[in-house]
Structure formats: C-alpha cells, structure tokens
Amino acid sequence: MAMIGNLINQLLFLYSYVVIAYILMSWFPNARESSIGQFIASLVEPYLAPFRKIIPPLGMIDISPIVAILALRFATNGVTAIFSMF
C-alpha cells in the first residue's frame, strides 16, 4: 500500500511542476501557442478552470494557479496521511 501512496505522491509532485511550467510559459511570447504549450495547456487548464471561477484575477495578476498548487500540496499531504496508516 505504501508503494501506491508513493506513486500517487510522485504523480502529484510532477503535476505541480507541470502547472509551474505552464505559469512560466506566460512570461515568454508565443510559448503557449507552441505545440508543447498547447499540450501542457490541455493538461493544466481543466484543473485551473474551477479555481479561476472562484478566484477572480487581481488586475493583470492571476493568483488562482498559486491556490491550485497549494491544493495539490494539501492533496499530497492527505495521501501521505492516508497511506501511512497502512
């Protein structure tokens, strides 16, 4: 059971880095329009959409990805707590 928990934690950790890469792509012109950018967007946008509905942007700053990364971190802690019981 611990191996399953470890795998889930690694996947959540990897996904948080994909979200960070997607955020950083907004700093570079036309990065999100590239084929890699579109692939990452197809992975990240469905996850970020509910957070964007709840948290409106503050001017030109969108803080919803930060909250989404925190949610991933809380999920990692929850998985660790659940699978450490076994």
N, C-alpha and C positions, 0 to 999 in steps of 0.2 A: 504493500500500500504506500509505503514511503516513496517508492520509485515513481508511482503515478503522481503523487504530490509534487515531487521534484520536477517531473516533466511539465506539469501544469505551470509551476512557478517559472521555469525557464521560458516557456512559451509567452507568459505574461510579460516577463522581463524583455524578451525580444520584441514583442509588440509595442512596448513602451518606447523602445528605440526607433521603431518604425514611425511612431507618432512624432517623436522628436525630429526625425529626418524630414517628415512632411512639413513640420513647422518651419524648419530651417530653409526648406526649399522656397518659402515665400520671400526670402531675402534676395534671391537671385532671379533676375529677369528670365522669363520663359522656362524656368525649371519645371514648373508644374505642368506645362504643356508638352513636355517631352514624353517619350513612351514610358520611361521609368517613373516619371512624375505622375502620369495617368494611372499606372499600375498601383503605385503607393496610394494615390487618392482613392482608388477603388477599394483598397483595404481599410483606409482610415476614415473616410467620410461617413460611412454608415455608423461608425462608433461615435464620431464627433457630433453628428446631427442632433441627437437628443440633448446634448449639453449646450449646443448653440440655441436651441429653443428655450431653454431655461435661463441661460445667462446671456443677456444681450451684450454686444460689443460696446466698449467704452471709447467712443470716438473711433479712431482707426485701430485701436488695440483690442484684440480678441483674446480674452483670458479663458475661454472655455477649454482650449487644449490643456492648459495647466490643471484645471479641475479634472479633466479626463485622465491625465497622468496620475493625479492623486488618487482617483478612483481605482486605477489599475494597481497602484501601490497598496491600497486598502484590500483589494481582492487578493493580492499576493500574500498579505499578512493573514487574511482569512483562510486561504488554502493551507498555509503553513500551520495555523492553529488547528484546523480540522484534521489534517493528515498526521500531525504529531501525536494525536490521541491514540492512533493505532500502533 
